[in-house]
Amino acid sequence: MQHFSTKKYSNTNVEEVKRLNAQSGLSYREVKELLVKKYNKEHL
């Protein structure tokens, strides 16, 4: 039986991925939300 730590799964360092994602800027969802807000502000 194989056990995985909370930090690594299948040779992926989860904490490192989270750290890099935090530095990468807006997510696709965040960009969509901002565009909707901007559109609504300008057209309503």
C-alpha positions, -999 to 999 in steps of 0.1 A, spaced: 0 0 0 14 34 -10 10 64 12 13 100 0 21 130 22 -1 161 22 28 180 5 34 157 -25 12 136 -47 26 119 -77 58 139 -75 39 172 -75 47 196 -47 12 210 -39 25 238 -18 48 250 -46 19 248 -71 -3 269 -47 26 294 -43 32 298 -80 -6 301 -87 -8 329 -62 19 348 -82 4 342 -116 -22 369 -115 -59 367 -122 -76 334 -128 -99 329 -158 -129 331 -134 -116 364 -119 -112 379 -153 -147 370 -163 -161 385 -131 -143 417 -137 -155 419 -173 -191 413 -162 -188 440 -136 -173 465 -160 -199 457 -187 -228 461 -162 -214 494 -149 -211 508 -185 -244 494 -199 -269 495 -170 
